[in-house]
Amino acid sequence: MLKTDFFGARQFRLALAFALAISAATVGAFGFIYLQVAGADIARVGAILTEEARRNVDASRERLAAALEARQTQHIRRIDYLALFDSSGARVLGNIPTLPSIPLDGRAHVVDGREIAAPESAIFVGERRADGGALLMGRNLQDTYDIEDTLLRALAITLAPTVVLILGIGVLFARRATLRFSTIQDSIQRIMQGEMRLRLPVSRESDEIDRIARAVNLMLDEIARLLDQLRSVADNIAHDLRTPLTVVRRKVEVALDAQALPAAAREPLDVALSQLDRAAVTITALLRISAVESGARNKGFRDVNLANVCAEACDFYAPLAEAKSVALTATLETPVWMRGDEDLLREALSNLLDNAIKFTPAGGAVRVDAKFVDGRPCLEVRDTGPGVEVGDREKIFRRFFRSAIGIREGGHGLGLSIAQTVAELHGFTLSVEDNQPGARFIMRASDKARARAVR
């Protein structure tokens, strides 16, 4: 998930769905109330008119005229329309110009306002009189329409803030969850980059995310414990091998020094001595990697001028480069301060320089750069050798890996592994690129580097 894309977060999508559901439910509820209120008001008015028409259907013309005049003068709104028509349909009295087209069945009927020359519709009840005439009573529906308009305005006023509030809450929770996941993702990436002591953050909420984070932390603790055990076993094996190898090497040397040693036996003993030396170097390198990986050295970090480390290393390897007819140069910004262990940095650079000089043919060149890149210390070692195949650029930092060219040149395949381990201890990344021709090894401070430039 994109770290800041909380609009795509599950919590926001749930809030959006909840807002839509609330909107639909609110509209449905208001619609039901709207219909019920409108229907109930029409039914109530219809019942009143029906009762009034039933009681006055046989009233005399004089009584009806008096009632109409009283309603018009006293503004009684209970009945708005009252009219009496004779058997031919002509109006005898009342405030309705013509007889509307409704059945005279004593029931309530809604009449369009245009039919009675009125601005709004009305509800009417018509009763047939004994003389064949018709009595009509009615009431306009303006009050009902006002209630309906009030309900619609209430819906419009209520619905929008409700949806906005729900979406706002969704954005808040989604952003909060996204930030938590972003922090967890960042921790996982740092752990994958080698910070095995780091653990996933746990909040005070003790929710599902925290329970998963605690479970992962327990798993990381167990993995760290197993790795420590494996490292301890490897260290013990390496330590235990050093003594017998030293004894065997000494005996081989004694045998080679013997005057009575046949010439045919001298050559295999020389090969054995060479292999014993190689095994001793490998064991020493393994123990060195283990010591660096333990991280104990970072407690003694201090301010180190990386440019001075490079200058000293170049001076040390200058005779070797000269013997191979390789031009060794250094481009150093002075000073390039950082926090670190000077001895370990010198060892990492030595492995890179030794590797570069070894693979660079006579007449080639090796260059060392120490500088700041984007305000962070950076070290580069370039050569004009055969370079590194694209498929091998990730593999060459593994222990004991040697490319086809590396096998021909010899070596134990641990130098670059040591350099990478030192880089990671300082919060740096070590990578290789094409130098066109040759290889370009770059050791730079990562975004989450524990190393820092000294201003």
C-alpha positions, 0 to 999 in steps of 0.5 A: 500500500502506498504509504500516504494513500489513505483514500485507498485504505480499507478503513476509508473504503469501509467508511465510504460504504458505511456513508452510502449505507447510512445515506440510503437508510436515511433517504428510505426512512425519510421517504417512508415518513414522507409518505406516511405523513402525507397520507395520514394528513390527507386521510385525516382531512378526508375523514373530517370532510366526510363527517361534515358532508354527511351531517350537512347533506340535508341542510337547507339552502339558508343554513348552508349559505349562513355556514359559507358566509361564516367560514369566509368572514371568520377565516375558518380553515378547517373547510376551505370550499363549500358549494351547493349545486342543483340537479342540473349541475348549476351552482346555487351557492358556494365558492366553487365555480363548477362541479368537479369531476368526482363521484358523489359517493360521500368519500374523499377525492383529490382534485387538481387545482386547475379544475376548481380555478385554485392555485393548489390541489384540494381534497373534496367530498361530494354528497347527493342531496334528496332533491337531486342536487349536490353538496361539496365540501373541500379543503386545499392541500397547502398545509400537507404540501408545506409538511412535505416540503419541510420533510424534504428540507430536513432530509437535505439539511441532515443528509449532507452533514451526516455523509461528510461527518462519516467520511471525515471519520473514515479519513481520520481512521484511514490515515491513522491506520495508514501511518501505523502500517507505514511504520510497520512497513518501514520497520520490516524493510529495515529488518530485511536490510539487516537490522535484526535487533529491530522490532515492529512497533506496538501501540497501546490499543492492543488491537488486531494489528498489535497482536500480529506485531507482537506475534511477529516480534516473538518470531523475530526473537526466535529467529535471532536466537537461532541465528545466534546459536548458528553463529556460535556453532560456526565460531566454535567450529572455526576456533576448534579448527584453528589449533589442529590446522596450526599443528598440521601446518607446523608438521608439514613445515617440519617435513619440508625442512627435512633434508632426507625428504624425497623430491617426489614428496616435496611437491604434494607437501607444498600443495598441502601447505598452500591449502592449509594457509588458505584454510587458515585465511578462510577461518580468520575471515569467517571469524572476522565476519562473525565479530563484525556482525555481532555489532559489538564494535559499534559501541565504540564509534567515534568521528572518523575522517573517511578521506584520511582512511582512504588516503592511508589505504591507497598509500598501503596498496600503492606498491602492490598496484605499481607491481602490477602496473596499475595506476592507483589514484585517489580523489578525496574531499577533505574532510569527509566526517562520519561516525564509525569504527576506523579500523573496520572501515579501513578493513572494508576499503582494503578488501575493495582495493585488493579486489580491484587491483587483483582483477585489473590488468596491467596498464589499467587504473583503480580510483578511490573517491571519498565525498559527500553525496546529498549531504551523506558520506560516500565511498567509491572504488572504480577499476578498469578490469573485466567488471561484474556480470549483471547476474552476479552483482547481487551474488558477489556479496554472498559468502564463498561466492566466486564468479568464473573470473574469480575462480581463475584469480583465486581467493576464498570469496569472503572479502566482499562479504566482509566489506558488506558486513562492515558497511551494514554495521555503519548503516551503509549500503554496498553495491556494484555498478558498471564502470564502462569498463570495469566495476564501480563499487559504491558504499553510501549512507542509506536513508535510515543510516545510523552513520551521520555526517559531522557538520 
